[in-house]
Amino acid sequence: MLYSPSFQLNQLRRVVAHSISQLLCQLQYQCPCSQLNQYMRQASRIVLQRNELKMVHSWNCQIAQSSW
């Protein structure tokens, strides 16, 4: 099912805003001495964020193709 470009753009904005706010919260409480431990504990969350970024990239490509 294809969505309109404006719907895709709004969805993209929501995903990006949510991801950025999550990253800012993580950075706010991050201690430099425990970066490796924190990375290991948050590996599943990092994979999820990577998958979200792949989805955002896919939407970007679709929006770019539909606007030409």
PDB file of N, CA, C and O in Angstrom:
ATOM      1  N   MET A   1       0.847  -1.185   0.000  1.00  0.00           N
ATOM      2  CA  MET A   1       0.000   0.000   0.000  1.00  0.00           C
ATOM      3  C   MET A   1       0.887   1.242   0.000  1.00  0.00           C
ATOM      4  O   MET A   1       1.765   1.388   0.851  1.00  0.00           O
ATOM      5  N   LEU A   2       0.655   2.126  -0.950  1.00  0.00           N
ATOM      6  CA  LEU A   2       1.457   3.341  -1.044  1.00  0.00           C
ATOM      7  C   LEU A   2       0.748   4.480  -0.322  1.00  0.00           C
ATOM      8  O   LEU A   2      -0.468   4.640  -0.428  1.00  0.00           O
ATOM      9  N   TYR A   3       1.517   5.255   0.404  1.00  0.00           N
ATOM     10  CA  TYR A   3       0.977   6.403   1.117  1.00  0.00           C
ATOM     11  C   TYR A   3       1.372   7.671   0.383  1.00  0.00           C
ATOM     12  O   TYR A   3       2.332   7.683  -0.387  1.00  0.00           O
ATOM     13  N   SER A   4       0.628   8.731   0.628  1.00  0.00           N
ATOM     14  CA  SER A   4       0.941  10.003  -0.018  1.00  0.00           C
ATOM     15  C   SER A   4       2.281  10.520   0.499  1.00  0.00           C
ATOM     16  O   SER A   4       2.675  10.213   1.624  1.00  0.00           O
ATOM     17  N   PRO A   5       2.984  11.310  -0.328  1.00  0.00           N
ATOM     18  CA  PRO A   5       4.282  11.860   0.109  1.00  0.00           C
ATOM     19  C   PRO A   5       4.167  12.685   1.392  1.00  0.00           C
ATOM     20  O   PRO A   5       5.070  12.639   2.228  1.00  0.00           O
ATOM     21  N   SER A   6       3.076  13.438   1.564  1.00  0.00           N
ATOM     22  CA  SER A   6       2.943  14.243   2.786  1.00  0.00           C
ATOM     23  C   SER A   6       2.782  13.353   4.016  1.00  0.00           C
ATOM     24  O   SER A   6       3.318  13.662   5.080  1.00  0.00           O
ATOM     25  N   PHE A   7       2.040  12.243   3.873  1.00  0.00           N
ATOM     26  CA  PHE A   7       1.906  11.304   4.988  1.00  0.00           C
ATOM     27  C   PHE A   7       3.264  10.695   5.318  1.00  0.00           C
ATOM     28  O   PHE A   7       3.636  10.595   6.487  1.00  0.00           O
ATOM     29  N   GLN A   8       4.008  10.285   4.279  1.00  0.00           N
ATOM     30  CA  GLN A   8       5.329   9.688   4.491  1.00  0.00           C
ATOM     31  C   GLN A   8       6.266  10.682   5.168  1.00  0.00           C
ATOM     32  O   GLN A   8       7.039  10.312   6.052  1.00  0.00           O
ATOM     33  N   LEU A   9       6.195  11.946   4.750  1.00  0.00           N
ATOM     34  CA  LEU A   9       7.069  12.963   5.333  1.00  0.00           C
ATOM     35  C   LEU A   9       6.731  13.196   6.801  1.00  0.00           C
ATOM     36  O   LEU A   9       7.629  13.324   7.633  1.00  0.00           O
ATOM     37  N   ASN A  10       5.441  13.252   7.122  1.00  0.00           N
ATOM     38  CA  ASN A  10       5.040  13.419   8.523  1.00  0.00           C
ATOM     39  C   ASN A  10       5.466  12.221   9.364  1.00  0.00           C
ATOM     40  O   ASN A  10       5.922  12.380  10.496  1.00  0.00           O
ATOM     41  N   GLN A  11       5.314  11.023   8.805  1.00  0.00           N
ATOM     42  CA  GLN A  11       5.746   9.815   9.509  1.00  0.00           C
ATOM     43  C   GLN A  11       7.254   9.856   9.733  1.00  0.00           C
ATOM     44  O   GLN A  11       7.740   9.513  10.811  1.00  0.00           O
ATOM     45  N   LEU A  12       7.983  10.273   8.715  1.00  0.00           N
ATOM     46  CA  LEU A  12       9.437  10.393   8.798  1.00  0.00           C
ATOM     47  C   LEU A  12       9.832  11.374   9.893  1.00  0.00           C
ATOM     48  O   LEU A  12      10.744  11.103  10.674  1.00  0.00           O
ATOM     49  N   ARG A  13       9.152  12.505   9.950  1.00  0.00           N
ATOM     50  CA  ARG A  13       9.447  13.510  10.986  1.00  0.00           C
ATOM     51  C   ARG A  13       9.226  12.936  12.380  1.00  0.00           C
ATOM     52  O   ARG A  13      10.030  13.162  13.285  1.00  0.00           O
ATOM     53  N   ARG A  14       8.127  12.189  12.551  1.00  0.00           N
ATOM     54  CA  ARG A  14       7.850  11.585  13.865  1.00  0.00           C
ATOM     55  C   ARG A  14       8.943  10.600  14.263  1.00  0.00           C
ATOM     56  O   ARG A  14       9.413  10.613  15.401  1.00  0.00           O
ATOM     57  N   VAL A  15       9.348   9.742  13.319  1.00  0.00           N
ATOM     58  CA  VAL A  15      10.377   8.738  13.615  1.00  0.00           C
ATOM     59  C   VAL A  15      11.694   9.422  13.964  1.00  0.00           C
ATOM     60  O   VAL A  15      12.352   9.052  14.936  1.00  0.00           O
ATOM     61  N   VAL A  16      12.081  10.428  13.164  1.00  0.00           N
ATOM     62  CA  VAL A  16      13.352  11.121  13.398  1.00  0.00           C
ATOM     63  C   VAL A  16      13.315  11.862  14.733  1.00  0.00           C
ATOM     64  O   VAL A  16      14.267  11.781  15.509  1.00  0.00           O
ATOM     65  N   ALA A  17      12.231  12.579  15.006  1.00  0.00           N
ATOM     66  CA  ALA A  17      12.126  13.320  16.268  1.00  0.00           C
ATOM     67  C   ALA A  17      12.190  12.368  17.458  1.00  0.00           C
ATOM     68  O   ALA A  17      12.854  12.659  18.452  1.00  0.00           O
ATOM     69  N   HIS A  18      11.506  11.240  17.359  1.00  0.00           N
ATOM     70  CA  HIS A  18      11.517  10.254  18.448  1.00  0.00           C
ATOM     71  C   HIS A  18      12.925   9.688  18.645  1.00  0.00           C
ATOM     72  O   HIS A  18      13.395   9.567  19.776  1.00  0.00           O
ATOM     73  N   SER A  19      13.595   9.342  17.540  1.00  0.00           N
ATOM     74  CA  SER A  19      14.947   8.775  17.633  1.00  0.00           C
ATOM     75  C   SER A  19      15.924   9.779  18.222  1.00  0.00           C
ATOM     76  O   SER A  19      16.757   9.423  19.056  1.00  0.00           O
ATOM     77  N   ILE A  20      15.827  11.039  17.790  1.00  0.00           N
ATOM     78  CA  ILE A  20      16.732  12.073  18.304  1.00  0.00           C
ATOM     79  C   ILE A  20      16.499  12.285  19.798  1.00  0.00           C
ATOM     80  O   ILE A  20      17.458  12.407  20.560  1.00  0.00           O
ATOM     81  N   SER A  21      15.245  12.328  20.221  1.00  0.00           N
ATOM     82  CA  SER A  21      14.983  12.535  21.652  1.00  0.00           C
ATOM     83  C   SER A  21      15.499  11.360  22.478  1.00  0.00           C
ATOM     84  O   SER A  21      16.000  11.553  23.586  1.00  0.00           O
ATOM     85  N   GLN A  22      15.378  10.132  21.940  1.00  0.00           N
ATOM     86  CA  GLN A  22      15.923   8.965  22.646  1.00  0.00           C
ATOM     87  C   GLN A  22      17.441   9.075  22.772  1.00  0.00           C
ATOM     88  O   GLN A  22      18.003   8.825  23.837  1.00  0.00           O
ATOM     89  N   LEU A  23      18.100   9.454  21.667  1.00  0.00           N
ATOM     90  CA  LEU A  23      19.557   9.574  21.699  1.00  0.00           C
ATOM     91  C   LEU A  23      20.000  10.649  22.681  1.00  0.00           C
ATOM     92  O   LEU A  23      20.980  10.457  23.401  1.00  0.00           O
ATOM     93  N   LEU A  24      19.298  11.774  22.721  1.00  0.00           N
ATOM     94  CA  LEU A  24      19.652  12.844  23.655  1.00  0.00           C
ATOM     95  C   LEU A  24      19.498  12.382  25.100  1.00  0.00           C
ATOM     96  O   LEU A  24      20.330  12.701  25.949  1.00  0.00           O
ATOM     97  N   CYS A  25      18.440  11.636  25.376  1.00  0.00           N
ATOM     98  CA  CYS A  25      18.261  11.103  26.739  1.00  0.00           C
ATOM     99  C   CYS A  25      19.395  10.156  27.102  1.00  0.00           C
ATOM    100  O   CYS A  25      19.897  10.187  28.226  1.00  0.00           O
ATOM    101  N   GLN A  26      19.800   9.315  26.158  1.00  0.00           N
ATOM    102  CA  GLN A  26      20.887   8.375  26.419  1.00  0.00           C
ATOM    103  C   GLN A  26      22.198   9.120  26.659  1.00  0.00           C
ATOM    104  O   GLN A  26      22.948   8.782  27.575  1.00  0.00           O
ATOM    105  N   LEU A  27      22.470  10.125  25.843  1.00  0.00           N
ATOM    106  CA  LEU A  27      23.725  10.869  25.985  1.00  0.00           C
ATOM    107  C   LEU A  27      23.760  11.650  27.293  1.00  0.00           C
ATOM    108  O   LEU A  27      24.818  11.799  27.903  1.00  0.00           O
ATOM    109  N   GLN A  28      22.615  12.143  27.719  1.00  0.00           N
ATOM    110  CA  GLN A  28      22.545  12.933  28.944  1.00  0.00           C
ATOM    111  C   GLN A  28      23.014  12.125  30.156  1.00  0.00           C
ATOM    112  O   GLN A  28      23.646  12.668  31.062  1.00  0.00           O
ATOM    113  N   TYR A  29      22.704  10.838  30.166  1.00  0.00           N
ATOM    114  CA  TYR A  29      23.035  10.003  31.318  1.00  0.00           C
ATOM    115  C   TYR A  29      24.250   9.113  31.081  1.00  0.00           C
ATOM    116  O   TYR A  29      24.553   8.236  31.890  1.00  0.00           O
ATOM    117  N   GLN A  30      24.944   9.343  29.968  1.00  0.00           N
ATOM    118  CA  GLN A  30      26.058   8.453  29.632  1.00  0.00           C
ATOM    119  C   GLN A  30      27.326   8.864  30.390  1.00  0.00           C
ATOM    120  O   GLN A  30      27.703  10.036  30.412  1.00  0.00           O
ATOM    121  N   CYS A  31      27.960   7.887  30.998  1.00  0.00           N
ATOM    122  CA  CYS A  31      29.223   8.117  31.701  1.00  0.00           C
ATOM    123  C   CYS A  31      30.355   7.626  30.810  1.00  0.00           C
ATOM    124  O   CYS A  31      30.331   6.468  30.393  1.00  0.00           O
ATOM    125  N   PRO A  32      31.356   8.468  30.499  1.00  0.00           N
ATOM    126  CA  PRO A  32      32.434   8.055  29.590  1.00  0.00           C
ATOM    127  C   PRO A  32      33.171   6.797  30.046  1.00  0.00           C
ATOM    128  O   PRO A  32      33.644   6.020  29.216  1.00  0.00           O
ATOM    129  N   CYS A  33      33.269   6.595  31.363  1.00  0.00           N
ATOM    130  CA  CYS A  33      34.037   5.448  31.857  1.00  0.00           C
ATOM    131  C   CYS A  33      33.308   4.123  31.645  1.00  0.00           C
ATOM    132  O   CYS A  33      33.917   3.059  31.754  1.00  0.00           O
ATOM    133  N   SER A  34      32.016   4.178  31.346  1.00  0.00           N
ATOM    134  CA  SER A  34      31.273   2.926  31.199  1.00  0.00           C
ATOM    135  C   SER A  34      30.640   2.787  29.817  1.00  0.00           C
ATOM    136  O   SER A  34      29.620   2.114  29.667  1.00  0.00           O
ATOM    137  N   GLN A  35      31.237   3.416  28.812  1.00  0.00           N
ATOM    138  CA  GLN A  35      30.647   3.378  27.473  1.00  0.00           C
ATOM    139  C   GLN A  35      30.525   1.954  26.943  1.00  0.00           C
ATOM    140  O   GLN A  35      29.499   1.593  26.367  1.00  0.00           O
ATOM    141  N   LEU A  36      31.558   1.146  27.131  1.00  0.00           N
ATOM    142  CA  LEU A  36      31.517  -0.217  26.608  1.00  0.00           C
ATOM    143  C   LEU A  36      30.427  -1.038  27.293  1.00  0.00           C
ATOM    144  O   LEU A  36      29.672  -1.747  26.628  1.00  0.00           O
ATOM    145  N   ASN A  37      30.345  -0.941  28.624  1.00  0.00           N
ATOM    146  CA  ASN A  37      29.302  -1.674  29.346  1.00  0.00           C
ATOM    147  C   ASN A  37      27.911  -1.234  28.909  1.00  0.00           C
ATOM    148  O   ASN A  37      27.012  -2.056  28.728  1.00  0.00           O
ATOM    149  N   GLN A  38      27.749   0.068  28.745  1.00  0.00           N
ATOM    150  CA  GLN A  38      26.447   0.578  28.328  1.00  0.00           C
ATOM    151  C   GLN A  38      26.119   0.111  26.912  1.00  0.00           C
ATOM    152  O   GLN A  38      24.971  -0.221  26.616  1.00  0.00           O
ATOM    153  N   TYR A  39      27.119   0.087  26.043  1.00  0.00           N
ATOM    154  CA  TYR A  39      26.900  -0.394  24.678  1.00  0.00           C
ATOM    155  C   TYR A  39      26.437  -1.847  24.698  1.00  0.00           C
ATOM    156  O   TYR A  39      25.516  -2.217  23.969  1.00  0.00           O
ATOM    157  N   MET A  40      27.067  -2.667  25.524  1.00  0.00           N
ATOM    158  CA  MET A  40      26.698  -4.081  25.585  1.00  0.00           C
ATOM    159  C   MET A  40      25.269  -4.257  26.114  1.00  0.00           C
ATOM    160  O   MET A  40      24.523  -5.108  25.629  1.00  0.00           O
ATOM    161  N   ARG A  41      24.897  -3.450  27.105  1.00  0.00           N
ATOM    162  CA  ARG A  41      23.542  -3.555  27.659  1.00  0.00           C
ATOM    163  C   ARG A  41      22.487  -3.075  26.666  1.00  0.00           C
ATOM    164  O   ARG A  41      21.357  -3.563  26.663  1.00  0.00           O
ATOM    165  N   GLN A  42      22.867  -2.116  25.825  1.00  0.00           N
ATOM    166  CA  GLN A  42      21.884  -1.513  24.928  1.00  0.00           C
ATOM    167  C   GLN A  42      21.994  -2.031  23.500  1.00  0.00           C
ATOM    168  O   GLN A  42      21.480  -1.397  22.578  1.00  0.00           O
ATOM    169  N   ALA A  43      22.644  -3.156  23.300  1.00  0.00           N
ATOM    170  CA  ALA A  43      22.858  -3.667  21.942  1.00  0.00           C
ATOM    171  C   ALA A  43      21.538  -3.861  21.198  1.00  0.00           C
ATOM    172  O   ALA A  43      21.439  -3.518  20.020  1.00  0.00           O
ATOM    173  N   SER A  44      20.531  -4.403  21.868  1.00  0.00           N
ATOM    174  CA  SER A  44      19.251  -4.635  21.179  1.00  0.00           C
ATOM    175  C   SER A  44      18.591  -3.315  20.792  1.00  0.00           C
ATOM    176  O   SER A  44      17.979  -3.216  19.728  1.00  0.00           O
ATOM    177  N   ARG A  45      18.711  -2.302  21.647  1.00  0.00           N
ATOM    178  CA  ARG A  45      18.142  -0.990  21.326  1.00  0.00           C
ATOM    179  C   ARG A  45      18.874  -0.358  20.143  1.00  0.00           C
ATOM    180  O   ARG A  45      18.259   0.290  19.297  1.00  0.00           O
ATOM    181  N   ILE A  46      20.184  -0.552  20.093  1.00  0.00           N
ATOM    182  CA  ILE A  46      20.973  -0.009  18.983  1.00  0.00           C
ATOM    183  C   ILE A  46      20.573  -0.676  17.673  1.00  0.00           C
ATOM    184  O   ILE A  46      20.464  -0.010  16.644  1.00  0.00           O
ATOM    185  N   VAL A  47      20.355  -1.983  17.707  1.00  0.00           N
ATOM    186  CA  VAL A  47      19.902  -2.698  16.504  1.00  0.00           C
ATOM    187  C   VAL A  47      18.541  -2.164  16.063  1.00  0.00           C
ATOM    188  O   VAL A  47      18.309  -1.969  14.870  1.00  0.00           O
ATOM    189  N   LEU A  48      17.645  -1.928  17.012  1.00  0.00           N
ATOM    190  CA  LEU A  48      16.326  -1.392  16.685  1.00  0.00           C
ATOM    191  C   LEU A  48      16.451  -0.012  16.041  1.00  0.00           C
ATOM    192  O   LEU A  48      15.778   0.274  15.050  1.00  0.00           O
ATOM    193  N   GLN A  49      17.310   0.846  16.599  1.00  0.00           N
ATOM    194  CA  GLN A  49      17.498   2.177  16.029  1.00  0.00           C
ATOM    195  C   GLN A  49      18.103   2.090  14.634  1.00  0.00           C
ATOM    196  O   GLN A  49      17.747   2.871  13.752  1.00  0.00           O
ATOM    197  N   ARG A  50      19.019   1.140  14.430  1.00  0.00           N
ATOM    198  CA  ARG A  50      19.611   0.962  13.105  1.00  0.00           C
ATOM    199  C   ARG A  50      18.541   0.555  12.097  1.00  0.00           C
ATOM    200  O   ARG A  50      18.538   1.022  10.958  1.00  0.00           O
ATOM    201  N   ASN A  51      17.632  -0.325  12.529  1.00  0.00           N
ATOM    202  CA  ASN A  51      16.539  -0.734  11.649  1.00  0.00           C
ATOM    203  C   ASN A  51      15.612   0.437  11.338  1.00  0.00           C
ATOM    204  O   ASN A  51      15.125   0.559  10.213  1.00  0.00           O
ATOM    205  N   GLU A  52      15.362   1.308  12.335  1.00  0.00           N
ATOM    206  CA  GLU A  52      14.550   2.503  12.096  1.00  0.00           C
ATOM    207  C   GLU A  52      15.229   3.412  11.081  1.00  0.00           C
ATOM    208  O   GLU A  52      14.570   3.973  10.205  1.00  0.00           O
ATOM    209  N   LEU A  53      16.549   3.558  11.197  1.00  0.00           N
ATOM    210  CA  LEU A  53      17.266   4.407  10.251  1.00  0.00           C
ATOM    211  C   LEU A  53      17.219   3.835   8.843  1.00  0.00           C
ATOM    212  O   LEU A  53      17.132   4.585   7.871  1.00  0.00           O
ATOM    213  N   LYS A  54      17.275   2.506   8.724  1.00  0.00           N
ATOM    214  CA  LYS A  54      17.137   1.881   7.405  1.00  0.00           C
ATOM    215  C   LYS A  54      15.760   2.185   6.823  1.00  0.00           C
ATOM    216  O   LYS A  54      15.633   2.475   5.633  1.00  0.00           O
ATOM    217  N   MET A  55      14.727   2.117   7.670  1.00  0.00           N
ATOM    218  CA  MET A  55      13.372   2.408   7.216  1.00  0.00           C
ATOM    219  C   MET A  55      13.264   3.872   6.782  1.00  0.00           C
ATOM    220  O   MET A  55      12.654   4.172   5.755  1.00  0.00           O
ATOM    221  N   VAL A  56      13.855   4.782   7.563  1.00  0.00           N
ATOM    222  CA  VAL A  56      13.851   6.205   7.220  1.00  0.00           C
ATOM    223  C   VAL A  56      14.561   6.425   5.889  1.00  0.00           C
ATOM    224  O   VAL A  56      14.088   7.196   5.054  1.00  0.00           O
ATOM    225  N   HIS A  57      15.681   5.761   5.688  1.00  0.00           N
ATOM    226  CA  HIS A  57      16.418   5.881   4.426  1.00  0.00           C
ATOM    227  C   HIS A  57      15.556   5.395   3.262  1.00  0.00           C
ATOM    228  O   HIS A  57      15.535   6.016   2.199  1.00  0.00           O
ATOM    229  N   SER A  58      14.854   4.298   3.463  1.00  0.00           N
ATOM    230  CA  SER A  58      13.969   3.761   2.428  1.00  0.00           C
ATOM    231  C   SER A  58      12.870   4.768   2.097  1.00  0.00           C
ATOM    232  O   SER A  58      12.557   4.985   0.926  1.00  0.00           O
ATOM    233  N   TRP A  59      12.284   5.381   3.125  1.00  0.00           N
ATOM    234  CA  TRP A  59      11.251   6.395   2.895  1.00  0.00           C
ATOM    235  C   TRP A  59      11.822   7.590   2.153  1.00  0.00           C
ATOM    236  O   TRP A  59      11.187   8.126   1.245  1.00  0.00           O
ATOM    237  N   ASN A  60      13.033   8.010   2.542  1.00  0.00           N
ATOM    238  CA  ASN A  60      13.678   9.132   1.850  1.00  0.00           C
ATOM    239  C   ASN A  60      13.808   8.841   0.370  1.00  0.00           C
ATOM    240  O   ASN A  60      13.513   9.699  -0.463  1.00  0.00           O
ATOM    241  N   CYS A  61      14.246   7.636   0.035  1.00  0.00           N
ATOM    242  CA  CYS A  61      14.401   7.253  -1.370  1.00  0.00           C
ATOM    243  C   CYS A  61      13.054   7.277  -2.078  1.00  0.00           C
ATOM    244  O   CYS A  61      12.956   7.764  -3.204  1.00  0.00           O
ATOM    245  N   GLN A  62      12.012   6.753  -1.429  1.00  0.00           N
ATOM    246  CA  GLN A  62      10.677   6.738  -2.035  1.00  0.00           C
ATOM    247  C   GLN A  62      10.158   8.152  -2.260  1.00  0.00           C
ATOM    248  O   GLN A  62       9.591   8.455  -3.310  1.00  0.00           O
ATOM    249  N   ILE A  63      10.358   9.019  -1.262  1.00  0.00           N
ATOM    250  CA  ILE A  63       9.893  10.406  -1.379  1.00  0.00           C
ATOM    251  C   ILE A  63      10.657  11.119  -2.490  1.00  0.00           C
ATOM    252  O   ILE A  63      10.070  11.858  -3.281  1.00  0.00           O
ATOM    253  N   ALA A  64      11.964  10.896  -2.546  1.00  0.00           N
ATOM    254  CA  ALA A  64      12.775  11.536  -3.587  1.00  0.00           C
ATOM    255  C   ALA A  64      12.344  11.073  -4.974  1.00  0.00           C
ATOM    256  O   ALA A  64      12.269  11.878  -5.902  1.00  0.00           O
ATOM    257  N   GLN A  65      12.061   9.789  -5.119  1.00  0.00           N
ATOM    258  CA  GLN A  65      11.644   9.264  -6.422  1.00  0.00           C
ATOM    259  C   GLN A  65      10.262   9.779  -6.804  1.00  0.00           C
ATOM    260  O   GLN A  65      10.008  10.054  -7.977  1.00  0.00           O
ATOM    261  N   SER A  66       9.372   9.912  -5.835  1.00  0.00           N
ATOM    262  CA  SER A  66       8.007  10.344  -6.155  1.00  0.00           C
ATOM    263  C   SER A  66       7.935  11.842  -6.436  1.00  0.00           C
ATOM    264  O   SER A  66       6.981  12.304  -7.061  1.00  0.00           O
ATOM    265  N   SER A  67       8.929  12.607  -5.983  1.00  0.00           N
ATOM    266  CA  SER A  67       8.887  14.061  -6.195  1.00  0.00           C
ATOM    267  C   SER A  67       9.500  14.473  -7.521  1.00  0.00           C
ATOM    268  O   SER A  67       9.401  15.637  -7.909  1.00  0.00           O
ATOM    269  N   TRP A  68      10.133  13.539  -8.226  1.00  0.00           N
ATOM    270  CA  TRP A  68      10.730  13.890  -9.525  1.00  0.00           C
ATOM    271  C   TRP A  68       9.709  13.807 -10.614  1.00  0.00           C
ATOM    272  O   TRP A  68      10.023  14.066 -11.776  1.00  0.00           O
TER     273      TRP A  68
END
